[in-house]
Amino acid sequence: AGTYVMSMLFSCVFSASGSLQFGFKVGSSFQGSVAGCGGLENVYLNGSGVSVNTKTLTTSTSYTFNVFSASNVATIANQGSKPSEQSYVLIQKMS
């Protein structure tokens, strides 16, 4: 129980001009803000956003990290190390 601030940033490589929108979900409900990143071929961190969610929890709650839409995201083999080096999920307990 307590108040938590959860944030997520995601970076990826695109195969052409594209975009990615992501955020938090509990069940079928969106939580907090939906963020996005976009770019040109082989460009990353272009216009990256951060999804932020602040909640006071009184019971155990399971969150999922969801991609809501994606266009021209390069294949896993072509991502290299960009997602692992330049993406994060941060959960901070405030009280």
N, C-alpha and C positions, 0 to 999 in steps of 0.2 A: 504494500500500500504506500501511497505517496504521490507526489507530483513529479512527472518526468517530462523532459524535453527530448524528443527524438528527431534527429535530422539525418538526411541521406543525400549524398551527391554521387552521381554516376557519370563516368566518362567512357566513351567508346569510339571506335573508328568506323567511318562510313564508307560504303563502296561507291557512292555518288552523293549528290546533295540530299541530305536526309535529316531525320529528327527522331528523338526518343523521348517519351514522357513516362515518368515513374513516380511512385509515391507509396504510402502506407495504406493497408486495408485491415479491417477486422471483419471477418466473414465476408459479406458482400458489400459492406459499406466503406466508402473512402474515408480516410482520416487525415486531417490536416490539409496541407497544400500539395498539389500535384506540380512537380517540377519538370523541366525539360532541358535537353541539350540538342544542339544541331550543328551541322557542319557540312563541309564539302568533302570530296573524296580524299581519304588519308588525312583528314583534319579532325582533331579532337579538342575538347574543352572550349569549343566555340559557342558561347552563349549558354554555358552550363548553369543550371539552376540547382537550388537546394530545396528539398522537400522537408518541411518542418511541421511537427505535430507536438502540441503540449497537452498533456492529459493528467488529471488527478484520478488515480486508480484505487479502487477499494477492494478489488478482487483480482485474481490471476487473469490476465488477458493475453491472448495470442495474437500477435501482429504478423502480417505477411508483407514482404517487399514486392510490389507488383510493377510490371511494365504495362502501361495502359495502351500505348500505341507505339509502333516502331515503323520506320520507313528507311530503306536502304542502309540498314546496319550491316556491316561486313560480317562474314562468317566467323565462327569461333577461331578457326585456323589463321585468319587474317587480323585478329584483334591484337596479337602480340601481348605485351605486358601492360598496355594502357589501362584497362579496367582495374587490374589488381593494384597498380601503382597510384592511380589517380581517382579512386572511388572510395567512399567510406560510408559507414553507418555509425552514428554516435548516439548513445543513450546516456543522458545525464539525470541523476536523481537530484531534484531541487529541494525537497523537504520530506 
